[in-house]
Amino acid sequence: VKVVAPALAETVLVARVSADDVRAVSIACPHWGSEIGLAPARDKFLCPSHGSEFGLDGALTKGPAKTPLARYTVHVQSVDGKDWLVLDLPAA
């Protein structure tokens, strides 16, 4: 799921890996800023511009990017029987 986070001035990609494991990473590849996406097998994030690959935790697994994706803390909060994804933003 893409989430626009105005406080971050960027878009975040949120992926539910399992029932109790949710990951949130910057959608911008650190190489040139291209928009990354979830691989068809849903096991990693890919940059379509130059082929960089990242684990679901944002870790760099294949370049040309030199750094991992920015990561954000996200957790599931149940309210009145509904699950909400809560993205913890860094302090301004």
PDB file with one MODEL, atoms N, CA, C and O in Angstrom:
MODEL        1
ATOM      1  N   VAL A   1       0.842  -1.169   0.000  1.00  0.00           N
ATOM      2  CA  VAL A   1       0.000   0.000   0.000  1.00  0.00           C
ATOM      3  C   VAL A   1       0.889   1.233   0.000  1.00  0.00           C
ATOM      4  O   VAL A   1       1.819   1.326   0.801  1.00  0.00           O
ATOM      5  N   LYS A   2       0.616   2.173  -0.882  1.00  0.00           N
ATOM      6  CA  LYS A   2       1.336   3.442  -0.884  1.00  0.00           C
ATOM      7  C   LYS A   2       0.649   4.386   0.084  1.00  0.00           C
ATOM      8  O   LYS A   2      -0.576   4.503   0.095  1.00  0.00           O
ATOM      9  N   VAL A   3       1.448   5.056   0.893  1.00  0.00           N
ATOM     10  CA  VAL A   3       0.928   6.015   1.848  1.00  0.00           C
ATOM     11  C   VAL A   3       1.672   7.328   1.664  1.00  0.00           C
ATOM     12  O   VAL A   3       2.897   7.370   1.772  1.00  0.00           O
ATOM     13  N   VAL A   4       0.940   8.396   1.387  1.00  0.00           N
ATOM     14  CA  VAL A   4       1.555   9.714   1.284  1.00  0.00           C
ATOM     15  C   VAL A   4       1.663  10.264   2.694  1.00  0.00           C
ATOM     16  O   VAL A   4       0.667  10.376   3.408  1.00  0.00           O
ATOM     17  N   ALA A   5       2.882  10.605   3.088  1.00  0.00           N
ATOM     18  CA  ALA A   5       3.129  11.128   4.430  1.00  0.00           C
ATOM     19  C   ALA A   5       3.625  12.565   4.313  1.00  0.00           C
ATOM     20  O   ALA A   5       4.831  12.795   4.218  1.00  0.00           O
ATOM     21  N   PRO A   6       2.714  13.531   4.317  1.00  0.00           N
ATOM     22  CA  PRO A   6       3.120  14.932   4.137  1.00  0.00           C
ATOM     23  C   PRO A   6       4.185  15.388   5.135  1.00  0.00           C
ATOM     24  O   PRO A   6       5.032  16.217   4.800  1.00  0.00           O
ATOM     25  N   ALA A   7       4.148  14.855   6.354  1.00  0.00           N
ATOM     26  CA  ALA A   7       5.145  15.246   7.345  1.00  0.00           C
ATOM     27  C   ALA A   7       6.548  14.809   6.940  1.00  0.00           C
ATOM     28  O   ALA A   7       7.533  15.397   7.385  1.00  0.00           O
ATOM     29  N   LEU A   8       6.643  13.786   6.104  1.00  0.00           N
ATOM     30  CA  LEU A   8       7.941  13.305   5.623  1.00  0.00           C
ATOM     31  C   LEU A   8       8.307  13.909   4.275  1.00  0.00           C
ATOM     32  O   LEU A   8       9.455  13.814   3.842  1.00  0.00           O
ATOM     33  N   ALA A   9       7.347  14.522   3.618  1.00  0.00           N
ATOM     34  CA  ALA A   9       7.525  15.049   2.263  1.00  0.00           C
ATOM     35  C   ALA A   9       7.907  13.925   1.303  1.00  0.00           C
ATOM     36  O   ALA A   9       8.685  14.137   0.373  1.00  0.00           O
ATOM     37  N   GLU A  10       7.365  12.740   1.526  1.00  0.00           N
ATOM     38  CA  GLU A  10       7.598  11.620   0.630  1.00  0.00           C
ATOM     39  C   GLU A  10       6.480  10.599   0.758  1.00  0.00           C
ATOM     40  O   GLU A  10       5.598  10.715   1.608  1.00  0.00           O
ATOM     41  N   THR A  11       6.541   9.606  -0.100  1.00  0.00           N
ATOM     42  CA  THR A  11       5.577   8.515  -0.075  1.00  0.00           C
ATOM     43  C   THR A  11       6.253   7.289   0.530  1.00  0.00           C
ATOM     44  O   THR A  11       7.431   7.028   0.287  1.00  0.00           O
ATOM     45  N   VAL A  12       5.494   6.552   1.314  1.00  0.00           N
ATOM     46  CA  VAL A  12       6.004   5.370   2.005  1.00  0.00           C
ATOM     47  C   VAL A  12       5.260   4.156   1.461  1.00  0.00           C
ATOM     48  O   VAL A  12       4.056   4.219   1.210  1.00  0.00           O
ATOM     49  N   LEU A  13       5.976   3.058   1.282  1.00  0.00           N
ATOM     50  CA  LEU A  13       5.373   1.801   0.853  1.00  0.00           C
ATOM     51  C   LEU A  13       5.235   0.915   2.081  1.00  0.00           C
ATOM     52  O   LEU A  13       6.223   0.620   2.755  1.00  0.00           O
ATOM     53  N   VAL A  14       4.012   0.490   2.372  1.00  0.00           N
ATOM     54  CA  VAL A  14       3.739  -0.358   3.523  1.00  0.00           C
ATOM     55  C   VAL A  14       3.364  -1.739   3.022  1.00  0.00           C
ATOM     56  O   VAL A  14       2.466  -1.885   2.193  1.00  0.00           O
ATOM     57  N   ALA A  15       4.058  -2.761   3.530  1.00  0.00           N
ATOM     58  CA  ALA A  15       3.794  -4.140   3.112  1.00  0.00           C
ATOM     59  C   ALA A  15       3.541  -4.998   4.343  1.00  0.00           C
ATOM     60  O   ALA A  15       4.323  -4.986   5.293  1.00  0.00           O
ATOM     61  N   ARG A  16       2.442  -5.742   4.315  1.00  0.00           N
ATOM     62  CA  ARG A  16       2.159  -6.687   5.400  1.00  0.00           C
ATOM     63  C   ARG A  16       2.784  -8.011   5.006  1.00  0.00           C
ATOM     64  O   ARG A  16       2.309  -8.687   4.094  1.00  0.00           O
ATOM     65  N   VAL A  17       3.861  -8.379   5.705  1.00  0.00           N
ATOM     66  CA  VAL A  17       4.623  -9.581   5.390  1.00  0.00           C
ATOM     67  C   VAL A  17       3.920 -10.818   5.931  1.00  0.00           C
ATOM     68  O   VAL A  17       3.910 -11.866   5.285  1.00  0.00           O
ATOM     69  N   SER A  18       3.333 -10.694   7.118  1.00  0.00           N
ATOM     70  CA  SER A  18       2.551 -11.769   7.721  1.00  0.00           C
ATOM     71  C   SER A  18       1.515 -11.126   8.633  1.00  0.00           C
ATOM     72  O   SER A  18       1.419  -9.901   8.697  1.00  0.00           O
ATOM     73  N   ALA A  19       0.750 -11.935   9.328  1.00  0.00           N
ATOM     74  CA  ALA A  19      -0.316 -11.396  10.173  1.00  0.00           C
ATOM     75  C   ALA A  19       0.202 -10.415  11.215  1.00  0.00           C
ATOM     76  O   ALA A  19      -0.495  -9.464  11.569  1.00  0.00           O
ATOM     77  N   ASP A  20       1.412 -10.634  11.709  1.00  0.00           N
ATOM     78  CA  ASP A  20       1.942  -9.759  12.751  1.00  0.00           C
ATOM     79  C   ASP A  20       3.234  -9.040  12.353  1.00  0.00           C
ATOM     80  O   ASP A  20       3.947  -8.536  13.220  1.00  0.00           O
ATOM     81  N   ASP A  21       3.537  -8.988  11.078  1.00  0.00           N
ATOM     82  CA  ASP A  21       4.763  -8.337  10.603  1.00  0.00           C
ATOM     83  C   ASP A  21       4.438  -7.367   9.475  1.00  0.00           C
ATOM     84  O   ASP A  21       4.089  -7.778   8.368  1.00  0.00           O
ATOM     85  N   VAL A  22       4.557  -6.080   9.769  1.00  0.00           N
ATOM     86  CA  VAL A  22       4.275  -5.029   8.800  1.00  0.00           C
ATOM     87  C   VAL A  22       5.538  -4.202   8.631  1.00  0.00           C
ATOM     88  O   VAL A  22       6.181  -3.841   9.616  1.00  0.00           O
ATOM     89  N   ARG A  23       5.899  -3.897   7.386  1.00  0.00           N
ATOM     90  CA  ARG A  23       7.110  -3.127   7.095  1.00  0.00           C
ATOM     91  C   ARG A  23       6.739  -1.845   6.369  1.00  0.00           C
ATOM     92  O   ARG A  23       5.787  -1.820   5.589  1.00  0.00           O
ATOM     93  N   ALA A  24       7.488  -0.782   6.625  1.00  0.00           N
ATOM     94  CA  ALA A  24       7.271   0.496   5.943  1.00  0.00           C
ATOM     95  C   ALA A  24       8.621   1.057   5.524  1.00  0.00           C
ATOM     96  O   ALA A  24       9.523   1.219   6.346  1.00  0.00           O
ATOM     97  N   VAL A  25       8.749   1.352   4.225  1.00  0.00           N
ATOM     98  CA  VAL A  25       9.996   1.890   3.681  1.00  0.00           C
ATOM     99  C   VAL A  25       9.692   3.050   2.742  1.00  0.00           C
ATOM    100  O   VAL A  25       8.580   3.180   2.231  1.00  0.00           O
ATOM    101  N   SER A  26      10.692   3.884   2.528  1.00  0.00           N
ATOM    102  CA  SER A  26      10.550   4.963   1.554  1.00  0.00           C
ATOM    103  C   SER A  26      10.356   4.352   0.183  1.00  0.00           C
ATOM    104  O   SER A  26      10.957   3.329  -0.145  1.00  0.00           O
ATOM    105  N   ILE A  27       9.522   4.979  -0.608  1.00  0.00           N
ATOM    106  CA  ILE A  27       9.264   4.478  -1.956  1.00  0.00           C
ATOM    107  C   ILE A  27      10.358   4.940  -2.930  1.00  0.00           C
ATOM    108  O   ILE A  27      10.403   4.488  -4.074  1.00  0.00           O
ATOM    109  N   ALA A  28      11.235   5.838  -2.473  1.00  0.00           N
ATOM    110  CA  ALA A  28      12.277   6.406  -3.338  1.00  0.00           C
ATOM    111  C   ALA A  28      13.570   5.603  -3.233  1.00  0.00           C
ATOM    112  O   ALA A  28      14.135   5.469  -2.147  1.00  0.00           O
ATOM    113  N   CYS A  29      14.037   5.072  -4.360  1.00  0.00           N
ATOM    114  CA  CYS A  29      15.314   4.373  -4.403  1.00  0.00           C
ATOM    115  C   CYS A  29      16.423   5.373  -4.071  1.00  0.00           C
ATOM    116  O   CYS A  29      16.435   6.476  -4.619  1.00  0.00           O
ATOM    117  N   PRO A  30      17.350   5.009  -3.187  1.00  0.00           N
ATOM    118  CA  PRO A  30      18.418   5.937  -2.822  1.00  0.00           C
ATOM    119  C   PRO A  30      19.430   6.182  -3.945  1.00  0.00           C
ATOM    120  O   PRO A  30      20.277   7.067  -3.823  1.00  0.00           O
ATOM    121  N   HIS A  31      19.354   5.411  -5.036  1.00  0.00           N
ATOM    122  CA  HIS A  31      20.288   5.598  -6.144  1.00  0.00           C
ATOM    123  C   HIS A  31      19.977   6.878  -6.904  1.00  0.00           C
ATOM    124  O   HIS A  31      20.815   7.777  -6.971  1.00  0.00           O
ATOM    125  N   TRP A  32      18.777   6.973  -7.480  1.00  0.00           N
ATOM    126  CA  TRP A  32      18.384   8.164  -8.245  1.00  0.00           C
ATOM    127  C   TRP A  32      17.006   8.678  -7.877  1.00  0.00           C
ATOM    128  O   TRP A  32      16.524   9.638  -8.477  1.00  0.00           O
ATOM    129  N   GLY A  33      16.364   8.055  -6.902  1.00  0.00           N
ATOM    130  CA  GLY A  33      15.057   8.525  -6.462  1.00  0.00           C
ATOM    131  C   GLY A  33      13.877   7.932  -7.207  1.00  0.00           C
ATOM    132  O   GLY A  33      12.745   8.376  -7.018  1.00  0.00           O
ATOM    133  N   SER A  34      14.118   6.942  -8.046  1.00  0.00           N
ATOM    134  CA  SER A  34      13.017   6.300  -8.775  1.00  0.00           C
ATOM    135  C   SER A  34      12.090   5.587  -7.794  1.00  0.00           C
ATOM    136  O   SER A  34      12.507   5.206  -6.700  1.00  0.00           O
ATOM    137  N   GLU A  35      10.837   5.410  -8.192  1.00  0.00           N
ATOM    138  CA  GLU A  35       9.852   4.757  -7.335  1.00  0.00           C
ATOM    139  C   GLU A  35      10.041   3.253  -7.356  1.00  0.00           C
ATOM    140  O   GLU A  35       9.965   2.628  -8.414  1.00  0.00           O
ATOM    141  N   ILE A  36      10.288   2.667  -6.187  1.00  0.00           N
ATOM    142  CA  ILE A  36      10.438   1.220  -6.092  1.00  0.00           C
ATOM    143  C   ILE A  36       9.056   0.580  -6.000  1.00  0.00           C
ATOM    144  O   ILE A  36       8.057   1.256  -5.755  1.00  0.00           O
ATOM    145  N   GLY A  37       9.019  -0.732  -6.200  1.00  0.00           N
ATOM    146  CA  GLY A  37       7.766  -1.462  -6.098  1.00  0.00           C
ATOM    147  C   GLY A  37       8.013  -2.853  -5.562  1.00  0.00           C
ATOM    148  O   GLY A  37       9.158  -3.290  -5.451  1.00  0.00           O
ATOM    149  N   LEU A  38       6.953  -3.543  -5.235  1.00  0.00           N
ATOM    150  CA  LEU A  38       7.036  -4.900  -4.727  1.00  0.00           C
ATOM    151  C   LEU A  38       7.232  -5.856  -5.897  1.00  0.00           C
ATOM    152  O   LEU A  38       6.534  -5.757  -6.906  1.00  0.00           O
ATOM    153  N   ALA A  39       8.175  -6.778  -5.765  1.00  0.00           N
ATOM    154  CA  ALA A  39       8.436  -7.770  -6.812  1.00  0.00           C
ATOM    155  C   ALA A  39       7.213  -8.661  -7.003  1.00  0.00           C
ATOM    156  O   ALA A  39       6.431  -8.848  -6.071  1.00  0.00           O
ATOM    157  N   PRO A  40       7.042  -9.216  -8.216  1.00  0.00           N
ATOM    158  CA  PRO A  40       5.885 -10.089  -8.471  1.00  0.00           C
ATOM    159  C   PRO A  40       5.768 -11.243  -7.474  1.00  0.00           C
ATOM    160  O   PRO A  40       4.657 -11.640  -7.125  1.00  0.00           O
ATOM    161  N   ALA A  41       6.899 -11.787  -7.012  1.00  0.00           N
ATOM    162  CA  ALA A  41       6.866 -12.886  -6.036  1.00  0.00           C
ATOM    163  C   ALA A  41       6.585 -12.381  -4.622  1.00  0.00           C
ATOM    164  O   ALA A  41       6.438 -13.176  -3.694  1.00  0.00           O
ATOM    165  N   ARG A  42       6.512 -11.055  -4.459  1.00  0.00           N
ATOM    166  CA  ARG A  42       6.213 -10.392  -3.191  1.00  0.00           C
ATOM    167  C   ARG A  42       7.243 -10.700  -2.107  1.00  0.00           C
ATOM    168  O   ARG A  42       6.916 -10.728  -0.921  1.00  0.00           O
ATOM    169  N   ASP A  43       8.491 -10.933  -2.523  1.00  0.00           N
ATOM    170  CA  ASP A  43       9.532 -11.274  -1.564  1.00  0.00           C
ATOM    171  C   ASP A  43      10.631 -10.221  -1.455  1.00  0.00           C
ATOM    172  O   ASP A  43      11.575 -10.387  -0.682  1.00  0.00           O
ATOM    173  N   LYS A  44      10.513  -9.137  -2.227  1.00  0.00           N
ATOM    174  CA  LYS A  44      11.511  -8.068  -2.185  1.00  0.00           C
ATOM    175  C   LYS A  44      10.955  -6.839  -2.895  1.00  0.00           C
ATOM    176  O   LYS A  44       9.935  -6.902  -3.582  1.00  0.00           O
ATOM    177  N   PHE A  45      11.652  -5.716  -2.710  1.00  0.00           N
ATOM    178  CA  PHE A  45      11.329  -4.482  -3.421  1.00  0.00           C
ATOM    179  C   PHE A  45      12.332  -4.307  -4.553  1.00  0.00           C
ATOM    180  O   PHE A  45      13.513  -4.617  -4.400  1.00  0.00           O
ATOM    181  N   LEU A  46      11.852  -3.806  -5.696  1.00  0.00           N
ATOM    182  CA  LEU A  46      12.692  -3.625  -6.876  1.00  0.00           C
ATOM    183  C   LEU A  46      12.636  -2.183  -7.367  1.00  0.00           C
ATOM    184  O   LEU A  46      11.603  -1.520  -7.275  1.00  0.00           O
ATOM    185  N   CYS A  47      13.767  -1.710  -7.889  1.00  0.00           N
ATOM    186  CA  CYS A  47      13.794  -0.421  -8.567  1.00  0.00           C
ATOM    187  C   CYS A  47      13.811  -0.691 -10.068  1.00  0.00           C
ATOM    188  O   CYS A  47      14.744  -1.321 -10.567  1.00  0.00           O
ATOM    189  N   PRO A  48      12.803  -0.230 -10.792  1.00  0.00           N
ATOM    190  CA  PRO A  48      12.729  -0.517 -12.220  1.00  0.00           C
ATOM    191  C   PRO A  48      13.737   0.265 -13.058  1.00  0.00           C
ATOM    192  O   PRO A  48      13.986  -0.099 -14.207  1.00  0.00           O
ATOM    193  N   SER A  49      14.312   1.312 -12.520  1.00  0.00           N
ATOM    194  CA  SER A  49      15.217   2.146 -13.316  1.00  0.00           C
ATOM    195  C   SER A  49      16.571   1.504 -13.568  1.00  0.00           C
ATOM    196  O   SER A  49      17.038   1.469 -14.706  1.00  0.00           O
ATOM    197  N   HIS A  50      17.208   0.994 -12.517  1.00  0.00           N
ATOM    198  CA  HIS A  50      18.562   0.465 -12.670  1.00  0.00           C
ATOM    199  C   HIS A  50      18.771  -0.895 -12.028  1.00  0.00           C
ATOM    200  O   HIS A  50      19.899  -1.387 -11.980  1.00  0.00           O
ATOM    201  N   GLY A  51      17.693  -1.517 -11.529  1.00  0.00           N
ATOM    202  CA  GLY A  51      17.769  -2.895 -11.052  1.00  0.00           C
ATOM    203  C   GLY A  51      18.183  -3.095  -9.609  1.00  0.00           C
ATOM    204  O   GLY A  51      18.449  -4.230  -9.212  1.00  0.00           O
ATOM    205  N   SER A  52      18.249  -2.042  -8.805  1.00  0.00           N
ATOM    206  CA  SER A  52      18.563  -2.252  -7.393  1.00  0.00           C
ATOM    207  C   SER A  52      17.473  -3.093  -6.756  1.00  0.00           C
ATOM    208  O   SER A  52      16.304  -3.004  -7.131  1.00  0.00           O
ATOM    209  N   GLU A  53      17.870  -3.920  -5.778  1.00  0.00           N
ATOM    210  CA  GLU A  53      16.931  -4.778  -5.072  1.00  0.00           C
ATOM    211  C   GLU A  53      17.102  -4.593  -3.578  1.00  0.00           C
ATOM    212  O   GLU A  53      18.206  -4.363  -3.085  1.00  0.00           O
ATOM    213  N   PHE A  54      15.987  -4.696  -2.862  1.00  0.00           N
ATOM    214  CA  PHE A  54      15.975  -4.477  -1.424  1.00  0.00           C
ATOM    215  C   PHE A  54      15.119  -5.544  -0.762  1.00  0.00           C
ATOM    216  O   PHE A  54      14.082  -5.934  -1.298  1.00  0.00           O
ATOM    217  N   GLY A  55      15.552  -6.017   0.405  1.00  0.00           N
ATOM    218  CA  GLY A  55      14.742  -6.951   1.177  1.00  0.00           C
ATOM    219  C   GLY A  55      13.489  -6.262   1.674  1.00  0.00           C
ATOM    220  O   GLY A  55      13.374  -5.039   1.591  1.00  0.00           O
ATOM    221  N   LEU A  56      12.552  -7.034   2.189  1.00  0.00           N
ATOM    222  CA  LEU A  56      11.316  -6.458   2.700  1.00  0.00           C
ATOM    223  C   LEU A  56      11.558  -5.560   3.915  1.00  0.00           C
ATOM    224  O   LEU A  56      10.686  -4.781   4.299  1.00  0.00           O
ATOM    225  N   ASP A  57      12.735  -5.673   4.512  1.00  0.00           N
ATOM    226  CA  ASP A  57      13.093  -4.783   5.620  1.00  0.00           C
ATOM    227  C   ASP A  57      13.808  -3.530   5.124  1.00  0.00           C
ATOM    228  O   ASP A  57      14.239  -2.703   5.927  1.00  0.00           O
ATOM    229  N   GLY A  58      13.938  -3.384   3.793  1.00  0.00           N
ATOM    230  CA  GLY A  58      14.594  -2.215   3.213  1.00  0.00           C
ATOM    231  C   GLY A  58      16.086  -2.381   3.002  1.00  0.00           C
ATOM    232  O   GLY A  58      16.722  -1.500   2.424  1.00  0.00           O
ATOM    233  N   ALA A  59      16.664  -3.489   3.454  1.00  0.00           N
ATOM    234  CA  ALA A  59      18.102  -3.724   3.316  1.00  0.00           C
ATOM    235  C   ALA A  59      18.480  -3.862   1.839  1.00  0.00           C
ATOM    236  O   ALA A  59      17.769  -4.503   1.064  1.00  0.00           O
ATOM    237  N   LEU A  60      19.588  -3.263   1.466  1.00  0.00           N
ATOM    238  CA  LEU A  60      20.095  -3.360   0.101  1.00  0.00           C
ATOM    239  C   LEU A  60      20.618  -4.766  -0.140  1.00  0.00           C
ATOM    240  O   LEU A  60      21.446  -5.258   0.626  1.00  0.00           O
ATOM    241  N   THR A  61      20.139  -5.427  -1.210  1.00  0.00           N
ATOM    242  CA  THR A  61      20.617  -6.763  -1.543  1.00  0.00           C
ATOM    243  C   THR A  61      21.330  -6.799  -2.887  1.00  0.00           C
ATOM    244  O   THR A  61      22.077  -7.736  -3.168  1.00  0.00           O
ATOM    245  N   LYS A  62      21.102  -5.765  -3.735  1.00  0.00           N
ATOM    246  CA  LYS A  62      21.754  -5.704  -5.042  1.00  0.00           C
ATOM    247  C   LYS A  62      21.765  -4.254  -5.501  1.00  0.00           C
ATOM    248  O   LYS A  62      20.744  -3.569  -5.443  1.00  0.00           O
ATOM    249  N   GLY A  63      22.938  -3.785  -5.964  1.00  0.00           N
ATOM    250  CA  GLY A  63      23.092  -2.409  -6.441  1.00  0.00           C
ATOM    251  C   GLY A  63      22.610  -2.238  -7.854  1.00  0.00           C
ATOM    252  O   GLY A  63      22.139  -3.179  -8.492  1.00  0.00           O
ATOM    253  N   PRO A  64      22.736  -1.014  -8.336  1.00  0.00           N
ATOM    254  CA  PRO A  64      23.785  -0.042  -8.059  1.00  0.00           C
ATOM    255  C   PRO A  64      23.567   0.882  -6.857  1.00  0.00           C
ATOM    256  O   PRO A  64      24.487   1.619  -6.504  1.00  0.00           O
ATOM    257  N   ALA A  65      22.401   0.880  -6.217  1.00  0.00           N
ATOM    258  CA  ALA A  65      22.235   1.704  -5.014  1.00  0.00           C
ATOM    259  C   ALA A  65      23.321   1.312  -4.012  1.00  0.00           C
ATOM    260  O   ALA A  65      23.764   0.164  -3.988  1.00  0.00           O
ATOM    261  N   LYS A  66      23.742   2.255  -3.198  1.00  0.00           N
ATOM    262  CA  LYS A  66      24.802   2.007  -2.216  1.00  0.00           C
ATOM    263  C   LYS A  66      24.277   1.950  -0.783  1.00  0.00           C
ATOM    264  O   LYS A  66      24.994   1.523   0.122  1.00  0.00           O
ATOM    265  N   THR A  67      23.032   2.377  -0.572  1.00  0.00           N
ATOM    266  CA  THR A  67      22.469   2.427   0.766  1.00  0.00           C
ATOM    267  C   THR A  67      21.090   1.784   0.781  1.00  0.00           C
ATOM    268  O   THR A  67      20.453   1.667  -0.266  1.00  0.00           O
ATOM    269  N   PRO A  68      20.619   1.364   1.956  1.00  0.00           N
ATOM    270  CA  PRO A  68      19.285   0.757   2.050  1.00  0.00           C
ATOM    271  C   PRO A  68      18.192   1.809   1.893  1.00  0.00           C
ATOM    272  O   PRO A  68      18.462   3.010   1.872  1.00  0.00           O
ATOM    273  N   LEU A  69      16.969   1.338   1.784  1.00  0.00           N
ATOM    274  CA  LEU A  69      15.814   2.228   1.770  1.00  0.00           C
ATOM    275  C   LEU A  69      15.621   2.811   3.165  1.00  0.00           C
ATOM    276  O   LEU A  69      15.916   2.153   4.163  1.00  0.00           O
ATOM    277  N   ALA A  70      15.128   4.039   3.234  1.00  0.00           N
ATOM    278  CA  ALA A  70      14.769   4.612   4.530  1.00  0.00           C
ATOM    279  C   ALA A  70      13.644   3.764   5.106  1.00  0.00           C
ATOM    280  O   ALA A  70      12.714   3.398   4.388  1.00  0.00           O
ATOM    281  N   ARG A  71      13.720   3.450   6.393  1.00  0.00           N
ATOM    282  CA  ARG A  71      12.741   2.588   7.044  1.00  0.00           C
ATOM    283  C   ARG A  71      11.968   3.372   8.099  1.00  0.00           C
ATOM    284  O   ARG A  71      12.492   4.299   8.715  1.00  0.00           O
ATOM    285  N   TYR A  72      10.726   2.986   8.289  1.00  0.00           N
ATOM    286  CA  TYR A  72       9.865   3.629   9.279  1.00  0.00           C
ATOM    287  C   TYR A  72       9.197   2.558  10.121  1.00  0.00           C
ATOM    288  O   TYR A  72       8.898   1.467   9.635  1.00  0.00           O
ATOM    289  N   THR A  73       8.968   2.874  11.369  1.00  0.00           N
ATOM    290  CA  THR A  73       8.307   1.945  12.270  1.00  0.00           C
ATOM    291  C   THR A  73       6.802   1.994  12.021  1.00  0.00           C
ATOM    292  O   THR A  73       6.200   3.065  11.948  1.00  0.00           O
ATOM    293  N   VAL A  74       6.222   0.825  11.895  1.00  0.00           N
ATOM    294  CA  VAL A  74       4.776   0.719  11.688  1.00  0.00           C
ATOM    295  C   VAL A  74       4.268  -0.432  12.543  1.00  0.00           C
ATOM    296  O   VAL A  74       4.943  -1.450  12.700  1.00  0.00           O
ATOM    297  N   HIS A  75       3.097  -0.263  13.081  1.00  0.00           N
ATOM    298  CA  HIS A  75       2.502  -1.342  13.868  1.00  0.00           C
ATOM    299  C   HIS A  75       1.002  -1.393  13.622  1.00  0.00           C
ATOM    300  O   HIS A  75       0.393  -0.434  13.148  1.00  0.00           O
ATOM    301  N   VAL A  76       0.430  -2.536  13.957  1.00  0.00           N
ATOM    302  CA  VAL A  76      -1.004  -2.734  13.796  1.00  0.00           C
ATOM    303  C   VAL A  76      -1.677  -2.425  15.127  1.00  0.00           C
ATOM    304  O   VAL A  76      -1.268  -2.921  16.177  1.00  0.00           O
ATOM    305  N   GLN A  77      -2.711  -1.600  15.066  1.00  0.00           N
ATOM    306  CA  GLN A  77      -3.471  -1.245  16.263  1.00  0.00           C
ATOM    307  C   GLN A  77      -4.927  -1.628  16.026  1.00  0.00           C
ATOM    308  O   GLN A  77      -5.533  -1.204  15.042  1.00  0.00           O
ATOM    309  N   SER A  78      -5.480  -2.420  16.918  1.00  0.00           N
ATOM    310  CA  SER A  78      -6.885  -2.826  16.790  1.00  0.00           C
ATOM    311  C   SER A  78      -7.769  -1.851  17.555  1.00  0.00           C
ATOM    312  O   SER A  78      -7.538  -1.573  18.731  1.00  0.00           O
ATOM    313  N   VAL A  79      -8.784  -1.338  16.866  1.00  0.00           N
ATOM    314  CA  VAL A  79      -9.746  -0.423  17.471  1.00  0.00           C
ATOM    315  C   VAL A  79     -11.142  -0.893  17.058  1.00  0.00           C
ATOM    316  O   VAL A  79     -11.454  -0.962  15.869  1.00  0.00           O
ATOM    317  N   ASP A  80     -11.969  -1.211  18.035  1.00  0.00           N
ATOM    318  CA  ASP A  80     -13.338  -1.650  17.777  1.00  0.00           C
ATOM    319  C   ASP A  80     -13.404  -2.789  16.759  1.00  0.00           C
ATOM    320  O   ASP A  80     -14.282  -2.809  15.896  1.00  0.00           O
ATOM    321  N   GLY A  81     -12.472  -3.734  16.864  1.00  0.00           N
ATOM    322  CA  GLY A  81     -12.482  -4.892  15.989  1.00  0.00           C
ATOM    323  C   GLY A  81     -11.886  -4.673  14.611  1.00  0.00           C
ATOM    324  O   GLY A  81     -11.895  -5.584  13.783  1.00  0.00           O
ATOM    325  N   LYS A  82     -11.369  -3.480  14.353  1.00  0.00           N
ATOM    326  CA  LYS A  82     -10.739  -3.192  13.060  1.00  0.00           C
ATOM    327  C   LYS A  82      -9.255  -2.967  13.264  1.00  0.00           C
ATOM    328  O   LYS A  82      -8.840  -2.362  14.253  1.00  0.00           O
ATOM    329  N   ASP A  83      -8.451  -3.459  12.320  1.00  0.00           N
ATOM    330  CA  ASP A  83      -7.007  -3.259  12.370  1.00  0.00           C
ATOM    331  C   ASP A  83      -6.626  -1.993  11.620  1.00  0.00           C
ATOM    332  O   ASP A  83      -7.055  -1.781  10.485  1.00  0.00           O
ATOM    333  N   TRP A  84      -5.822  -1.156  12.256  1.00  0.00           N
ATOM    334  CA  TRP A  84      -5.310   0.072  11.650  1.00  0.00           C
ATOM    335  C   TRP A  84      -3.803  -0.009  11.619  1.00  0.00           C
ATOM    336  O   TRP A  84      -3.181  -0.444  12.588  1.00  0.00           O
ATOM    337  N   LEU A  85      -3.206   0.408  10.509  1.00  0.00           N
ATOM    338  CA  LEU A  85      -1.750   0.509  10.436  1.00  0.00           C
ATOM    339  C   LEU A  85      -1.350   1.890  10.923  1.00  0.00           C
ATOM    340  O   LEU A  85      -1.839   2.902  10.421  1.00  0.00           O
ATOM    341  N   VAL A  86      -0.464   1.926  11.897  1.00  0.00           N
ATOM    342  CA  VAL A  86      -0.020   3.191  12.473  1.00  0.00           C
ATOM    343  C   VAL A  86       1.450   3.381  12.110  1.00  0.00           C
ATOM    344  O   VAL A  86       2.302   2.578  12.490  1.00  0.00           O
ATOM    345  N   LEU A  87       1.733   4.440  11.379  1.00  0.00           N
ATOM    346  CA  LEU A  87       3.089   4.771  10.942  1.00  0.00           C
ATOM    347  C   LEU A  87       3.670   5.768  11.919  1.00  0.00           C
ATOM    348  O   LEU A  87       3.149   6.873  12.073  1.00  0.00           O
ATOM    349  N   ASP A  88       4.761   5.377  12.589  1.00  0.00           N
ATOM    350  CA  ASP A  88       5.420   6.265  13.542  1.00  0.00           C
ATOM    351  C   ASP A  88       6.391   7.155  12.787  1.00  0.00           C
ATOM    352  O   ASP A  88       7.380   6.675  12.234  1.00  0.00           O
ATOM    353  N   LEU A  89       6.111   8.445  12.764  1.00  0.00           N
ATOM    354  CA  LEU A  89       6.943   9.390  12.044  1.00  0.00           C
ATOM    355  C   LEU A  89       8.046   9.932  12.923  1.00  0.00           C
ATOM    356  O   LEU A  89       7.855  10.096  14.128  1.00  0.00           O
ATOM    357  N   PRO A  90       9.213  10.216  12.330  1.00  0.00           N
ATOM    358  CA  PRO A  90      10.296  10.789  13.128  1.00  0.00           C
ATOM    359  C   PRO A  90       9.913  12.187  13.609  1.00  0.00           C
ATOM    360  O   PRO A  90       9.139  12.890  12.961  1.00  0.00           O
ATOM    361  N   ALA A  91      10.468  12.575  14.753  1.00  0.00           N
ATOM    362  CA  ALA A  91      10.191  13.911  15.297  1.00  0.00           C
ATOM    363  C   ALA A  91      10.731  14.967  14.333  1.00  0.00           C
ATOM    364  O   ALA A  91      11.793  14.796  13.734  1.00  0.00           O
ATOM    365  N   ALA A  92       9.989  16.046  14.197  1.00  0.00           N
ATOM    366  CA  ALA A  92      10.396  17.115  13.271  1.00  0.00           C
ATOM    367  C   ALA A  92      11.500  17.954  13.874  1.00  0.00           C
ATOM    368  O   ALA A  92      11.971  18.901  13.243  1.00  0.00           O
TER     369      ALA A  92
ENDMDL
END
